[in-house]
Amino acid sequence: MNEAHILKVAGELKVQPRQVLATAKLFAEGATVPFIARYRKEATGSLDEVAITGIRERLISLAEFDQRRDAIIKSLEERNLLTDKLKADIAAADNITRLEDIYLPFRPKRRTRAMIAKEQGLEPLADLLFAQQSTANPQAEAAKYVSAEKGVADANAALAGARDIIAERVSDDATARAKLRELFWNEAVIKSKVLSDKQEAAAKFKDYFDWSEPVGKIPSHRLLAIRRGETEGFLMMRIAVEENSALAQIEPLFVNGRGAAADQVRLAVQDSYKRLLGSAIEVELRMETKKRADAEAIRVFAENLRELLLASPLGRKNVLAIDPGFRTGCKIVCLDRQGKLLHNDVIYPTASSTSEIREAAEAVLSMVKKYQIEAIAIGNGTAGRETETFVKLLKLTIPIVMVNESGASIYSASEVAREEFPTQDITVRGAVSIGRRLMDPLAELVKLDPKSIGVGQYQHDVEQTALKHSLDDVVVSCVNGVGVELNTASKQLLAYVSGLGPALAASIVNYRNENGPFKSRTELKKVPRLGEKAFEQAAGFLRIRDGAHPLDASAVHPESYELVDRMAKDLNCAVNDLVRDAGLRQKIQLPKYVTEAVGLPTLNDILGELAKPGRDPRQKFEVFSFQSGVEKMEDLKPGMKLPGIVTNVTAFGAFVDIGVHQDGLIHVSQLSDRFVSNPAEVVKVSQKVMVTVTEVDLPRKRIALSMKAAPVIGASTTGTRTSPNAPRPAGGGFNRPAQPAKPAAVDWFTAALNKKH
């Protein structure tokens, strides 16, 4: 372990060096973040996943920094450029920017004007000018370097070449770069302009046709929007400071005399800023601001994804799922409590034919009875609300839930779906996915690329490797935090379990298919290629209902079974008795079981698991309903108060599904009566909210909403922007609003069904 790195990370993250060291050792041994956070609390001092992930990322960053430093030293050595002073400066560099500034003068370059001037023999003249002696006569000195053979036509050409050499020195100077960099961060302005011939085509970027904002204050979403406009060829973006301010920072570093020679140096500094240094710092800021914007966008995406993955599950129920449609009808499937497909059919509940509607009603009622259906899931896409209205008219006594179907079509056409349902078409697979999302959102959503779920902003514009890394961390955290049913989990879900991965997950499923359900956690060791280390990492996160050991269904790690057995023996009872009897658990004297390896944090976790073995940390599922009679944008009126589900949280507000096939936006200024800078402080993805409609723009399909106590109705706000990604998740609980009277047109339908059934 690099001691300097350990101390540096400890200082930056405000934790103890021993905690960083212990965490680093565990990572070196192959441990995962969830395993370290859950089962190695004594070693790390009970660091949580956020702190452990931060240590991992910072140690990786410092290791990469050391690799870059070594590569620079090697390059300089190979070219015989490494001096003792240069080596000391490189060793003292404490960040990548400083390191690259030191290396810049020695970095191999393309052929520059300064190189040409040096080849013409003008470097001595540049040195003379740079000395800025008041008695020097630049014109006379330059005349000495005139040479037709070397391409120096006259004294002015010689002076121009000498200034080119000085300009490059100025541009390569680490101090000048540092001063100018600081000035840009403090005073630079980001400006965007629409290209002259693109106004009409660039309408979606209208806000940025003539925009300017301090670089230090521009939010992530605005910068990414401007950059997208630039990438698509509609906008031009610049980052700039006042030229006089920039020159005032760097001229004193190089112009330190008076006279004609100093004037030549001043001209070289000005040329360096305009031609080299200014644009170089602008490029650097473009990269750094993009990096910061990416980090913020990725953070928002990760937070939204976590909330969506941890949405309340309905649980093991027989489910009838409907993938709605108008012309092609509704694909309907019946699933058992393990999510197994039992039956599929097509119905036409929105057809114009009365007979087709009656047939659809009879089919649904028949399937509900035959397959003992306990809940109905309806996709929230096209015809979703209309199908919901149809099903509610059947007057069933089971929950009817609108389910977010974002990404279901991607799943249905995927290799995963084809492998799972090789004989079914994509419509059946999509309906199955909708039903399973109601039963367990996490287990179903892990089959998708997180980016296709659509709960972020500008996810296609950010650095994709960093995005994938962050989202994978979130999925791993959620899967292991909830725990996985070993005997029913798909290989996609198992792949996210600590210590497993796709290959071992596939081996587990194959073993399960060949040998039947696992009877104990220890049986995992019989799975081919699943060794002791993988078992140690994974076992605690896998659940077996009615397993050989009572704790196989809990989060107690098998390494602690012996300890729990000893607790039971000391109380003259069985482990099952400890689970059932709170009085017995209260008699356990935890300090008695403390060892060098097991301390009170782990013992308290064990006690908690004995109280509620295998408890699901997600919120209890409660049925949610949209406002009846409000199914399309035309039904909306300013002032309406409606229930909704938050589908996306961004830096500028929150998008909410109110059941009209178009999400509305609560601008950040409308989220609360108090000032809010971060929308995530007020709302989360999948949260149920009551909103007021403040504005409806039918031509542009924009809905402005408010959560304020007394919103201004009809006031135009930035809350009418359209969401770039507007999924509609379901689940959770909300008090149902008062239901309006049913339209008279459906009375015949209700009466007919009541008579027949």
Secondary structure as GFF3:
##gff-version 3
##sequence-region A 1 757
A	DSSP	alpha_helix	3	13	.	.	.	ID=ss1
A	DSSP	alpha_helix	17	28	.	.	.	ID=ss2
A	DSSP	alpha_helix	33	39	.	.	.	ID=ss3
A	DSSP	alpha_helix	41	44	.	.	.	ID=ss4
A	DSSP	alpha_helix	49	78	.	.	.	ID=ss5
A	DSSP	alpha_helix	84	92	.	.	.	ID=ss6
A	DSSP	alpha_helix	96	103	.	.	.	ID=ss7
A	DSSP	three_ten_helix	104	106	.	.	.	ID=ss8
A	DSSP	alpha_helix	113	119	.	.	.	ID=ss9
A	DSSP	alpha_helix	123	131	.	.	.	ID=ss10
A	DSSP	alpha_helix	138	143	.	.	.	ID=ss11
A	DSSP	alpha_helix	155	172	.	.	.	ID=ss12
A	DSSP	alpha_helix	174	187	.	.	.	ID=ss13
A	DSSP	beta_strand	189	194	.	.	.	ID=ss14
A	DSSP	three_ten_helix	203	208	.	.	.	ID=ss15
A	DSSP	beta_strand	210	214	.	.	.	ID=ss16
A	DSSP	alpha_helix	220	231	.	.	.	ID=ss17
A	DSSP	beta_strand	235	240	.	.	.	ID=ss18
A	DSSP	alpha_helix	243	254	.	.	.	ID=ss19
A	DSSP	alpha_helix	260	272	.	.	.	ID=ss20
A	DSSP	pi_helix	273	277	.	.	.	ID=ss21
A	DSSP	alpha_helix	278	309	.	.	.	ID=ss22
A	DSSP	beta_strand	319	323	.	.	.	ID=ss23
A	DSSP	beta_strand	330	335	.	.	.	ID=ss24
A	DSSP	beta_strand	341	347	.	.	.	ID=ss25
A	DSSP	alpha_helix	354	370	.	.	.	ID=ss26
A	DSSP	beta_strand	375	379	.	.	.	ID=ss27
A	DSSP	alpha_helix	384	392	.	.	.	ID=ss28
A	DSSP	beta_strand	400	403	.	.	.	ID=ss29
A	DSSP	alpha_helix	408	412	.	.	.	ID=ss30
A	DSSP	alpha_helix	415	420	.	.	.	ID=ss31
A	DSSP	alpha_helix	426	439	.	.	.	ID=ss32
A	DSSP	alpha_helix	441	445	.	.	.	ID=ss33
A	DSSP	three_ten_helix	450	453	.	.	.	ID=ss34
A	DSSP	alpha_helix	464	482	.	.	.	ID=ss35
A	DSSP	beta_strand	484	485	.	.	.	ID=ss36
A	DSSP	alpha_helix	491	494	.	.	.	ID=ss37
A	DSSP	alpha_helix	502	515	.	.	.	ID=ss38
A	DSSP	three_ten_helix	521	526	.	.	.	ID=ss39
A	DSSP	alpha_helix	532	538	.	.	.	ID=ss40
A	DSSP	three_ten_helix	539	541	.	.	.	ID=ss41
A	DSSP	beta_strand	542	543	.	.	.	ID=ss42
A	DSSP	three_ten_helix	550	553	.	.	.	ID=ss43
A	DSSP	three_ten_helix	558	560	.	.	.	ID=ss44
A	DSSP	alpha_helix	561	570	.	.	.	ID=ss45
A	DSSP	alpha_helix	575	580	.	.	.	ID=ss46
A	DSSP	alpha_helix	582	586	.	.	.	ID=ss47
A	DSSP	three_ten_helix	590	593	.	.	.	ID=ss48
A	DSSP	alpha_helix	600	611	.	.	.	ID=ss49
A	DSSP	three_ten_helix	633	635	.	.	.	ID=ss50
A	DSSP	beta_strand	641	650	.	.	.	ID=ss51
A	DSSP	beta_strand	653	657	.	.	.	ID=ss52
A	DSSP	beta_strand	664	667	.	.	.	ID=ss53
A	DSSP	three_ten_helix	668	670	.	.	.	ID=ss54
A	DSSP	three_ten_helix	679	681	.	.	.	ID=ss55
A	DSSP	beta_strand	688	697	.	.	.	ID=ss56
A	DSSP	beta_strand	702	706	.	.	.	ID=ss57
A	DSSP	three_ten_helix	718	720	.	.	.	ID=ss58
A	DSSP	three_ten_helix	744	746	.	.	.	ID=ss59
A	DSSP	alpha_helix	747	756	.	.	.	ID=ss60
###
